[in-house]
Amino acid sequence: MSKLFNEDVVEEITRKGDRWQQSTGHGGKANDREFRTLSGISVEPVYTPEHTADMDYLRDLGFPGEPPFVRGVHPTMYRERAWTMRQLAGYGPPEETNKRYKLLLSEGATGINGIFDYPTLRGYDSTDPLARADCGRGGVAIDTLEDMRILFDGIPLEKVSSSLVTCQPICNITVQSMYFANARNRGVPLDKLTGTSQNDFLMETCMATAPGVLPPKASFKLSCDAIEYCTKHAPRWNPISFAGYNYRESGCTADQEVAFVIANAIACSEEMVRRGLDVDDFAPRLSFFMNGQSDFFEEIAKYRAARRVWYRVMKERFKAKNPRSLAFRFHVQTAGVALTAQQPLNNIARSAYHALSAALGGAQSVHIDGYDEALCIPTELSSITALRCNQILQLETRVTNTVDPLGGSYFVEALTSKLEEKILMLLEEMDGLGGIVKATETGWIHGKIADAAYEYQNDIETGKMPVVGVNCYRMDDEVLPIELFEVPETAKVQEKRLKRIKKERSDSEVRRALDAISRCCDEDGNLMEVIVESVQSLVTEGEITEVLKDKYGVWNPPLF
């Protein structure tokens, strides 16, 4: 055992702490104000060894790069390798986003973080009447392999790590296949590619839903097909990034964010083992996408608790042996939901603090939101400003000098343990429901998020949660101090390109490609194996989606 304090010391500190609380008024009822984290954890006025008395240093903390990885997944962390600065970018037709990628890389970004428009994310072609109005909005429009070629034209795929924000599996199975097919066409072997795909079935069934999405089981299958394919063919690629960020943006709490991503990862791991893979073949490439919210210390504790829970799940439940299988690796994006349309320049400060919590919590890569994201697609100025915030944090603040600088803080360690308890309770509850897919089918996940979202919004509207510029320190006659970004005309560009492609491509090859996808569905094969080849025929994403929906049916999420 390696307890930090002996019992006599703790008892003495407890006695003196009780006296201090009474003498200073903290122990009475005069002050009825509640001090709680965003997840509802009660916060004490001061923390002492009493609050970490049960902590065993080697069991519960250890050293950076060693079990249980609470202090970081690498021994030296940022002293030798700083987090990747991966700024989100995507809008309009692929030509325009290609320019933004190159701009960010030239200004010091160390990775690409590509986001796709709403039609692409939901499996529609740009010209589909149900989606045309959203073409190019919220991300870049991708319809065929030709668009993917244009999007990454002039960017060295074998040298630049790319994150594809293909949230929904129905999008990922096609767009990731296009990325891989484009790489092969350029002579880049898949085993040379580094990057990440989001590919999270909860995004399709619980978060950013569209009318008639794939049923949870089918969506989950597509997600696992990508994991299996990458394990075999693209071993340096992270085939899934469990999108806790988006869960949090939808309204869930910090403990729910972690519990849902880990429950999702458990289900994927069980499926991969069922398919005959060893856990250490795929687990090192499972990654996580987390939200950097405004409750500064809770966010830091959240990342640390996630690492400890993941380590124990992989070690005890799956008997993983590879240290990389046991390490919870994650990207952080600062909270979009915390940004305000009012006084938008305040968002620079908000996002910088969010990013600081990510750095102090040990993130592997960080995206900082643009100050105008509550109003529009980020302008070049706001994108560069966000990148500069990342660079200032990394180069000027010296937070990279030591690993886990808040390790040992009575407050942070106690909060980490409290969050771990709440996470484990949720995981146990989901196990009792039959796992994350069952919990989604029954609407349990939807209910949890809806309840938390309602409470969060109610706290803002009642003023219980202060938001500067919104419910306090308002400027009634505010004049917007920034220019809004105008998305370039996209639908006409994509329509013209699609019309040309459909005229020039071989109808017989398209038919064979779609028939191959259909047969793969019937035979319960790995769809990515087929679709990577099929997209060479310039079949569109919408055409592939039609086949998948025809074979698997559609599902409308339960409403609360």
C-alpha positions as CSV (number, residue, x, y, z in Angstrom):
1,M,0.0,0.0,0.0
2,S,1.2,3.6,-0.7
3,K,-1.3,5.8,1.2
4,L,-0.4,9.5,1.1
5,F,-1.1,10.1,4.8
6,N,-1.3,8.0,8.0
7,E,-4.6,7.8,9.9
8,D,-3.4,9.9,12.9
9,V,-2.5,12.8,10.6
10,V,-5.8,12.6,8.8
11,E,-7.8,12.5,12.1
12,E,-6.0,15.6,13.4
13,I,-6.5,17.5,10.1
14,T,-10.2,16.5,10.2
15,R,-10.7,17.8,13.8
16,K,-9.0,21.1,13.0
17,G,-10.8,21.4,9.8
18,D,-14.2,21.0,11.6
19,R,-13.1,23.7,14.0
20,W,-12.1,26.0,11.1
21,Q,-15.4,25.5,9.3
22,Q,-17.4,26.4,12.4
23,S,-15.2,29.4,13.3
24,T,-15.3,30.9,9.8
25,G,-19.0,30.4,9.2
26,H,-18.6,27.7,6.6
27,G,-20.2,25.1,8.9
28,G,-23.4,27.0,9.6
29,K,-26.6,27.6,7.7
30,A,-26.3,31.3,7.3
31,N,-25.0,31.0,3.8
32,D,-27.5,28.9,1.9
33,R,-25.8,29.3,-1.5
34,E,-25.1,26.0,-3.2
35,F,-21.6,25.4,-4.7
36,R,-21.8,22.6,-7.2
37,T,-20.1,21.6,-10.4
38,L,-22.0,21.6,-13.7
39,S,-22.5,17.8,-13.1
40,G,-24.1,18.5,-9.7
41,I,-21.1,17.5,-7.5
42,S,-21.1,19.4,-4.2
43,V,-17.9,21.5,-3.8
44,E,-16.5,22.0,-0.3
45,P,-15.1,25.4,0.8
46,V,-11.6,23.9,1.2
47,Y,-10.0,20.5,0.6
48,T,-7.5,18.8,2.8
49,P,-5.9,15.3,3.1
50,E,-9.2,14.2,4.6
51,H,-10.7,14.3,1.2
52,T,-8.0,12.0,-0.3
53,A,-7.4,9.8,2.7
54,D,-8.4,6.6,0.8
55,M,-6.1,7.4,-2.1
56,D,-3.3,4.9,-2.8
57,Y,-0.7,6.7,-4.9
58,L,0.6,3.8,-7.0
59,R,-2.9,2.2,-7.4
60,D,-4.9,5.4,-8.1
61,L,-2.3,7.8,-9.6
62,G,1.0,6.3,-10.5
63,F,3.4,8.0,-12.8
64,P,2.8,9.6,-16.3
65,G,2.8,7.0,-19.0
66,E,2.2,4.2,-16.5
67,P,-1.0,2.5,-15.1
68,P,-3.5,3.8,-14.4
69,F,-2.5,6.7,-16.7
70,V,-4.3,9.3,-14.6
71,R,-1.3,11.6,-14.9
72,G,-1.0,11.3,-18.7
73,V,-0.7,8.6,-21.4
74,H,3.0,9.5,-22.2
75,P,5.9,9.6,-19.7
76,T,7.1,13.0,-20.8
77,M,3.8,14.4,-22.2
78,Y,4.3,18.0,-23.5
79,R,7.9,18.3,-22.4
80,E,8.9,16.5,-25.6
81,R,5.8,16.5,-27.8
82,A,3.2,19.2,-27.5
83,W,-0.5,18.5,-28.2
84,T,-1.5,18.7,-31.9
85,M,-3.1,22.0,-32.9
86,R,-5.9,20.7,-35.0
87,Q,-8.3,23.5,-35.9
88,L,-11.7,22.6,-37.3
89,A,-12.3,23.8,-40.9
90,G,-14.9,23.2,-43.6
91,Y,-17.4,25.1,-45.6
92,G,-18.8,25.5,-49.1
93,P,-17.4,23.4,-52.1
94,P,-14.2,21.4,-51.6
95,E,-12.1,24.1,-53.5
96,E,-12.8,26.6,-50.8
97,T,-12.1,24.3,-47.9
98,N,-8.9,23.2,-49.5
99,K,-7.7,26.8,-49.3
100,R,-8.6,27.1,-45.6
101,Y,-6.7,23.8,-44.9
102,K,-3.6,25.2,-46.6
103,L,-4.0,28.6,-44.8
104,L,-4.1,27.0,-41.4
105,L,-1.2,24.6,-42.1
106,S,0.9,27.6,-43.3
107,E,0.1,29.5,-40.1
108,G,1.3,26.7,-37.9
109,A,-1.6,24.2,-37.5
110,T,-0.1,20.7,-37.0
111,G,-3.0,18.7,-38.3
112,I,-6.2,18.9,-40.4
113,N,-9.6,18.7,-38.7
114,G,-12.1,18.6,-41.5
115,I,-15.8,19.0,-41.0
116,F,-18.5,18.1,-43.5
117,D,-21.8,19.8,-44.3
118,Y,-25.2,18.6,-43.1
119,P,-26.2,16.8,-46.3
120,T,-22.8,14.9,-46.3
121,L,-23.1,14.0,-42.6
122,R,-26.5,12.6,-43.1
123,G,-25.9,10.7,-46.3
124,Y,-27.5,12.9,-48.8
125,D,-26.2,14.3,-52.1
126,S,-25.9,18.1,-52.4
127,T,-28.7,18.1,-55.0
128,D,-31.2,16.2,-52.9
129,P,-34.4,18.3,-52.4
130,L,-34.4,17.4,-48.7
131,A,-30.9,18.7,-48.2
132,R,-30.0,21.2,-50.9
133,A,-30.7,24.3,-48.7
134,D,-28.0,23.2,-46.3
135,C,-25.4,22.4,-49.0
136,G,-22.0,23.8,-47.9
137,R,-23.3,25.1,-44.6
138,G,-21.6,23.9,-41.4
139,G,-19.0,22.1,-43.4
140,V,-17.7,21.1,-46.8
141,A,-19.9,19.4,-49.4
142,I,-18.7,15.9,-50.5
143,D,-20.7,13.9,-53.1
144,T,-18.1,11.7,-54.9
145,L,-14.5,10.7,-55.0
146,E,-13.8,13.6,-57.3
147,D,-14.8,16.0,-54.4
148,M,-12.3,14.2,-52.1
149,R,-9.6,14.6,-54.7
150,I,-10.2,18.3,-54.8
151,L,-10.5,18.7,-51.1
152,F,-7.0,17.3,-50.4
153,D,-5.3,18.5,-53.6
154,G,-1.7,19.6,-52.9
155,I,-1.8,18.3,-49.3
156,P,0.7,15.5,-48.5
157,L,-1.5,12.8,-47.1
158,E,1.4,10.7,-46.0
159,K,2.8,13.6,-43.9
160,V,-0.3,15.4,-42.5
161,S,-2.5,13.8,-39.9
162,S,-6.2,14.3,-40.9
163,S,-9.2,14.1,-38.7
164,L,-12.4,13.5,-40.6
165,V,-15.4,14.7,-38.7
166,T,-17.6,12.0,-40.2
167,C,-19.8,11.8,-37.1
168,Q,-22.4,9.4,-38.4
169,P,-21.4,5.9,-39.6
170,I,-23.7,6.3,-42.6
171,C,-21.5,9.2,-43.6
172,N,-18.2,7.7,-42.5
173,I,-18.5,4.4,-44.3
174,T,-18.6,6.4,-47.6
175,V,-16.4,9.5,-46.9
176,Q,-13.7,7.6,-45.1
177,S,-13.7,5.1,-48.0
178,M,-13.3,8.0,-50.4
179,Y,-10.3,9.3,-48.4
180,F,-8.7,5.9,-48.5
181,A,-9.5,5.5,-52.2
182,N,-8.0,8.9,-53.0
183,A,-4.9,8.1,-51.1
184,R,-4.4,4.9,-53.1
185,N,-5.0,6.7,-56.3
186,R,-2.2,9.1,-55.3
187,G,0.1,6.2,-54.6
188,V,0.0,6.5,-50.8
189,P,-0.3,3.1,-49.1
190,L,-3.0,2.9,-46.5
191,D,-0.5,1.8,-43.9
192,K,1.2,5.2,-44.2
193,L,-1.9,7.2,-43.4
194,T,-2.3,8.8,-40.0
195,G,-5.5,10.4,-38.8
196,T,-8.9,9.8,-37.2
197,S,-12.5,9.3,-38.1
198,Q,-15.3,10.1,-35.7
199,N,-17.6,7.3,-36.9
200,D,-19.9,7.2,-33.8
201,F,-23.3,5.5,-34.1
202,L,-24.7,7.6,-31.2
203,M,-24.3,10.7,-33.4
204,E,-26.7,9.1,-35.9
205,T,-29.2,7.8,-33.5
206,C,-29.1,10.3,-30.5
207,M,-27.5,13.6,-31.4
208,A,-27.4,15.1,-34.9
209,T,-30.3,13.1,-36.3
210,A,-32.1,13.4,-39.6
211,P,-35.4,12.1,-40.7
212,G,-35.3,8.3,-41.1
213,V,-31.8,7.4,-39.9
214,L,-30.5,3.9,-39.8
215,P,-31.6,1.8,-36.9
216,P,-29.1,1.6,-34.0
217,K,-28.0,-1.9,-34.7
218,A,-27.3,-1.2,-38.3
219,S,-25.5,2.1,-37.6
220,F,-23.4,0.3,-34.9
221,K,-22.5,-2.4,-37.5
222,L,-21.2,0.2,-40.0
223,S,-19.1,1.8,-37.2
224,C,-17.6,-1.6,-36.3
225,D,-17.0,-2.4,-40.0
226,A,-14.7,0.7,-40.2
227,I,-12.8,-0.4,-37.1
228,E,-12.3,-3.9,-38.5
229,Y,-11.2,-2.6,-41.9
230,C,-8.7,-0.1,-40.5
231,T,-7.2,-2.7,-38.1
232,K,-6.4,-4.9,-41.0
233,H,-5.5,-2.3,-43.7
234,A,-4.7,1.1,-42.1
235,P,-3.0,0.3,-38.8
236,R,-1.9,3.8,-38.1
237,W,-5.4,5.3,-38.5
238,N,-7.7,5.8,-35.6
239,P,-10.9,4.3,-37.0
240,I,-13.3,5.8,-34.4
241,S,-13.3,8.8,-32.1
242,F,-16.2,8.4,-29.7
243,A,-17.8,11.8,-29.9
244,G,-18.3,12.8,-26.2
245,Y,-18.0,16.4,-27.5
246,N,-21.3,16.1,-29.3
247,Y,-23.0,14.3,-26.5
248,R,-22.0,17.3,-24.2
249,E,-23.2,19.8,-26.8
250,S,-26.5,18.1,-26.8
251,G,-26.9,18.7,-23.1
252,C,-25.4,15.8,-21.1
253,T,-23.1,16.3,-18.0
254,A,-19.4,15.6,-17.6
255,D,-19.9,12.2,-16.0
256,Q,-22.5,11.2,-18.7
257,E,-20.1,12.3,-21.4
258,V,-17.4,10.0,-20.2
259,A,-19.8,7.1,-19.3
260,F,-21.4,7.2,-22.8
261,V,-18.1,7.2,-24.7
262,I,-16.7,4.3,-22.6
263,A,-19.9,2.3,-22.9
264,N,-19.8,2.8,-26.6
265,A,-16.1,1.7,-26.7
266,I,-17.0,-1.3,-24.6
267,A,-19.7,-2.4,-27.1
268,C,-17.3,-1.9,-30.0
269,S,-14.6,-3.9,-28.3
270,E,-17.0,-6.7,-27.6
271,E,-18.0,-6.8,-31.2
272,M,-14.5,-6.8,-32.5
273,V,-13.6,-9.7,-30.2
274,R,-16.7,-11.5,-31.4
275,R,-15.4,-11.0,-34.9
276,G,-12.2,-12.8,-34.0
277,L,-9.8,-9.9,-33.3
278,D,-7.6,-9.8,-30.3
279,V,-8.2,-6.8,-28.1
280,D,-4.6,-5.6,-28.5
281,D,-5.1,-5.6,-32.3
282,F,-7.6,-2.8,-32.3
283,A,-7.8,-1.1,-28.8
284,P,-4.6,0.9,-29.3
285,R,-6.4,2.8,-32.0
286,L,-9.6,3.5,-30.2
287,S,-9.7,7.3,-29.5
288,F,-12.0,9.8,-27.9
289,F,-13.3,13.2,-28.7
290,M,-14.1,15.3,-25.6
291,N,-15.7,18.6,-24.8
292,G,-13.9,21.4,-23.0
293,Q,-16.7,23.1,-21.0
294,S,-16.6,26.1,-18.6
295,D,-16.4,24.4,-15.3
296,F,-12.6,24.6,-15.3
297,F,-11.6,22.1,-12.5
298,E,-14.4,19.7,-13.3
299,E,-13.1,19.4,-16.9
300,I,-9.6,18.7,-15.7
301,A,-10.9,16.1,-13.3
302,K,-13.1,14.6,-16.0
303,Y,-10.1,13.8,-18.3
304,R,-8.2,12.3,-15.4
305,A,-11.2,10.2,-14.2
306,A,-11.7,9.0,-17.8
307,R,-8.2,7.7,-18.0
308,R,-8.5,5.7,-14.8
309,V,-11.9,4.2,-15.7
310,W,-10.7,3.2,-19.2
311,Y,-7.5,1.6,-17.8
312,R,-9.5,-0.5,-15.4
313,V,-12.1,-1.5,-18.0
314,M,-9.5,-2.6,-20.5
315,K,-7.3,-4.3,-17.9
316,E,-10.0,-6.1,-15.9
317,R,-12.8,-6.6,-18.5
318,F,-10.9,-7.3,-21.7
319,K,-7.5,-8.5,-20.2
320,A,-5.6,-6.1,-22.5
321,K,-1.8,-6.4,-22.3
322,N,-0.5,-3.7,-24.7
323,P,0.0,-0.4,-22.7
324,R,-1.5,1.5,-25.6
325,S,-4.7,-0.5,-25.3
326,L,-5.0,0.8,-21.7
327,A,-4.4,4.5,-22.4
328,F,-7.4,6.8,-22.9
329,R,-6.2,9.1,-25.8
330,F,-8.4,12.1,-26.6
331,H,-8.9,15.2,-28.6
332,V,-10.6,18.3,-27.1
333,Q,-12.7,20.9,-28.8
334,T,-13.7,23.9,-26.7
335,A,-17.4,24.1,-26.0
336,G,-19.4,25.5,-28.8
337,V,-22.5,25.6,-26.7
338,A,-20.8,27.9,-24.2
339,L,-20.2,30.5,-26.9
340,T,-22.5,33.5,-27.1
341,A,-23.8,35.6,-30.0
342,Q,-23.9,38.5,-27.6
343,Q,-20.5,40.3,-27.1
344,P,-18.8,37.6,-29.3
345,L,-15.3,38.8,-28.6
346,N,-15.7,37.5,-25.0
347,N,-15.6,34.0,-26.6
348,I,-11.9,34.4,-27.1
349,A,-11.4,34.4,-23.3
350,R,-14.0,31.6,-22.8
351,S,-12.3,29.3,-25.3
352,A,-8.8,30.0,-24.1
353,Y,-9.8,28.9,-20.6
354,H,-11.5,25.8,-22.0
355,A,-8.2,25.0,-23.9
356,L,-6.2,25.6,-20.7
357,S,-8.2,23.0,-18.9
358,A,-7.6,20.5,-21.8
359,A,-3.9,21.2,-21.6
360,L,-3.8,20.7,-17.8
361,G,-5.9,17.6,-18.2
362,G,-3.5,16.0,-20.7
363,A,-5.2,16.2,-24.1
364,Q,-3.4,14.8,-27.2
365,S,-4.8,17.4,-29.5
366,V,-6.9,20.6,-29.1
367,H,-9.2,22.7,-31.3
368,I,-10.1,26.2,-30.1
369,D,-13.4,27.6,-31.3
370,G,-13.5,30.8,-33.3
371,Y,-15.0,33.7,-31.4
372,D,-17.8,34.1,-34.1
373,E,-19.0,30.5,-34.1
374,A,-22.2,31.3,-32.4
375,L,-23.0,33.5,-35.4
376,C,-21.5,32.0,-38.5
377,I,-18.8,29.8,-40.1
378,P,-15.5,31.2,-38.7
379,T,-13.9,33.9,-40.8
380,E,-10.2,33.7,-41.6
381,L,-9.5,36.2,-38.9
382,S,-11.3,34.3,-36.2
383,S,-9.7,31.0,-37.3
384,I,-6.2,32.5,-37.1
385,T,-7.0,34.1,-33.8
386,A,-8.1,30.7,-32.4
387,L,-5.0,29.1,-33.7
388,R,-2.9,31.9,-32.1
389,C,-4.6,31.2,-28.8
390,N,-3.5,27.6,-29.1
391,Q,0.1,28.7,-29.9
392,I,0.2,31.2,-27.0
393,L,-1.0,28.6,-24.6
394,Q,1.6,26.1,-25.9
395,L,4.6,28.5,-26.3
396,E,4.1,31.3,-23.8
397,T,2.3,30.1,-20.6
398,R,4.9,27.3,-19.7
399,V,2.1,24.9,-18.8
400,T,4.1,22.3,-20.8
401,N,7.0,22.4,-18.4
402,T,5.8,19.7,-16.1
403,V,3.6,16.7,-16.5
404,D,0.2,16.8,-14.7
405,P,0.8,20.0,-12.8
406,L,-2.4,19.7,-10.8
407,G,-1.7,16.1,-9.7
408,G,-1.9,15.9,-5.9
409,S,-4.2,18.8,-5.5
410,Y,-6.6,17.8,-2.8
411,F,-9.5,19.4,-4.7
412,V,-8.6,17.9,-8.1
413,E,-7.9,14.4,-6.8
414,A,-11.2,14.4,-4.7
415,L,-13.2,15.7,-7.7
416,T,-11.5,13.1,-10.0
417,S,-12.6,10.3,-7.6
418,K,-16.2,11.7,-7.3
419,L,-16.5,11.8,-11.1
420,E,-15.2,8.3,-11.3
421,E,-17.9,7.0,-8.9
422,K,-20.6,8.7,-11.0
423,I,-19.1,7.3,-14.3
424,L,-19.0,3.8,-12.9
425,M,-22.6,4.0,-11.7
426,L,-23.8,4.9,-15.1
427,L,-21.7,2.2,-16.8
428,E,-23.3,-0.4,-14.4
429,E,-26.7,0.9,-15.2
430,M,-26.1,0.6,-19.0
431,D,-24.7,-2.9,-18.5
432,G,-28.0,-3.7,-16.8
433,L,-30.0,-2.4,-19.8
434,G,-28.0,-4.7,-22.1
435,G,-25.3,-2.2,-23.3
436,I,-25.2,1.0,-25.2
437,V,-27.1,-0.2,-28.3
438,K,-30.1,-1.4,-26.2
439,A,-30.0,1.8,-24.1
440,T,-30.2,3.7,-27.4
441,E,-33.1,1.7,-28.8
442,T,-35.2,2.1,-25.7
443,G,-34.6,5.9,-25.6
444,W,-32.8,5.7,-22.2
445,I,-29.8,7.7,-23.6
446,H,-32.2,10.3,-25.1
447,G,-34.0,10.7,-21.8
448,K,-30.8,11.2,-19.8
449,I,-29.5,13.9,-22.3
450,A,-32.9,15.6,-22.5
451,D,-33.2,15.9,-18.7
452,A,-29.6,17.3,-18.3
453,A,-30.1,19.7,-21.2
454,Y,-33.3,21.0,-19.7
455,E,-31.7,21.6,-16.4
456,Y,-28.7,23.4,-18.0
457,Q,-30.9,25.7,-20.1
458,N,-33.2,26.4,-17.1
459,D,-30.2,27.4,-15.0
460,I,-29.3,30.0,-17.6
461,E,-32.8,31.3,-18.1
462,T,-33.3,31.7,-14.3
463,G,-29.9,33.3,-13.8
464,K,-28.7,30.5,-11.6
465,M,-25.9,30.0,-14.0
466,P,-24.3,33.4,-14.9
467,V,-23.4,33.8,-18.6
468,V,-21.7,37.2,-19.2
469,G,-23.5,39.2,-21.8
470,V,-26.6,36.9,-21.8
471,N,-28.2,37.0,-18.3
472,C,-25.7,39.4,-16.7
473,Y,-23.6,42.4,-17.8
474,R,-25.7,42.7,-20.9
475,M,-25.4,45.5,-23.5
476,D,-28.9,46.4,-24.7
477,D,-27.8,48.6,-27.6
478,E,-24.9,46.3,-28.6
479,V,-23.4,46.9,-32.1
480,L,-21.9,43.7,-33.5
481,P,-18.1,44.3,-33.5
482,I,-17.3,41.7,-36.2
483,E,-18.0,40.9,-39.8
484,L,-20.0,37.7,-40.5
485,F,-18.7,35.1,-42.8
486,E,-20.8,34.5,-45.9
487,V,-20.7,30.9,-47.2
488,P,-19.9,30.9,-50.9
489,E,-22.5,29.5,-53.4
490,T,-22.2,25.8,-53.1
491,A,-25.4,24.1,-54.3
492,K,-24.9,25.3,-57.9
493,V,-21.2,24.3,-57.9
494,Q,-22.0,20.8,-56.7
495,E,-25.0,20.5,-59.0
496,K,-22.9,21.4,-62.0
497,R,-20.1,18.9,-61.0
498,L,-22.5,16.1,-60.2
499,K,-24.3,16.6,-63.6
500,R,-21.0,16.3,-65.4
501,I,-19.8,13.3,-63.4
502,K,-23.1,11.4,-63.9
503,K,-22.9,12.1,-67.7
504,E,-19.2,10.9,-67.9
505,R,-19.2,7.9,-65.6
506,S,-20.0,4.4,-66.6
507,D,-23.6,3.5,-65.7
508,S,-22.8,-0.2,-65.8
509,E,-19.9,0.3,-63.3
510,V,-22.1,2.3,-61.0
511,R,-24.7,-0.5,-61.1
512,R,-22.1,-3.1,-60.3
513,A,-20.8,-1.0,-57.4
514,L,-24.3,-0.6,-55.9
515,D,-25.1,-4.3,-56.5
516,A,-21.9,-5.2,-54.6
517,I,-22.9,-3.1,-51.7
518,S,-26.4,-4.6,-51.7
519,R,-25.0,-8.2,-51.7
520,C,-22.6,-7.3,-48.9
521,C,-25.5,-6.2,-46.8
522,D,-27.3,-9.4,-47.5
523,E,-24.2,-11.5,-46.6
524,D,-23.5,-9.4,-43.5
525,G,-20.0,-8.7,-44.8
526,N,-17.7,-5.8,-44.0
527,L,-19.1,-2.9,-46.0
528,M,-16.0,-0.8,-46.0
529,E,-14.1,-3.6,-47.8
530,V,-16.7,-3.1,-50.6
531,I,-17.2,0.6,-50.5
532,V,-13.5,1.5,-50.8
533,E,-13.6,-0.2,-54.2
534,S,-17.1,1.0,-55.1
535,V,-16.4,4.7,-54.9
536,Q,-13.9,4.4,-57.7
537,S,-16.9,4.2,-60.0
538,L,-17.9,7.7,-58.9
539,V,-21.0,6.4,-57.2
540,T,-22.4,9.2,-55.0
541,E,-22.8,9.2,-51.3
542,G,-26.6,9.6,-51.7
543,E,-26.8,6.5,-54.0
544,I,-24.9,4.4,-51.4
545,T,-27.1,5.7,-48.6
546,E,-30.2,4.7,-50.6
547,V,-29.0,1.1,-50.7
548,L,-28.2,1.0,-47.0
549,K,-31.6,2.4,-46.0
550,D,-33.3,0.0,-48.4
551,K,-31.5,-3.0,-46.8
552,Y,-31.5,-2.0,-43.1
553,G,-34.6,0.1,-43.0
554,V,-34.9,3.5,-41.1
555,W,-35.6,4.4,-37.5
556,N,-37.0,7.5,-35.9
557,P,-35.5,8.2,-32.5
558,P,-37.9,8.4,-29.5
559,L,-39.0,11.9,-28.5
560,F,-39.3,13.1,-24.9
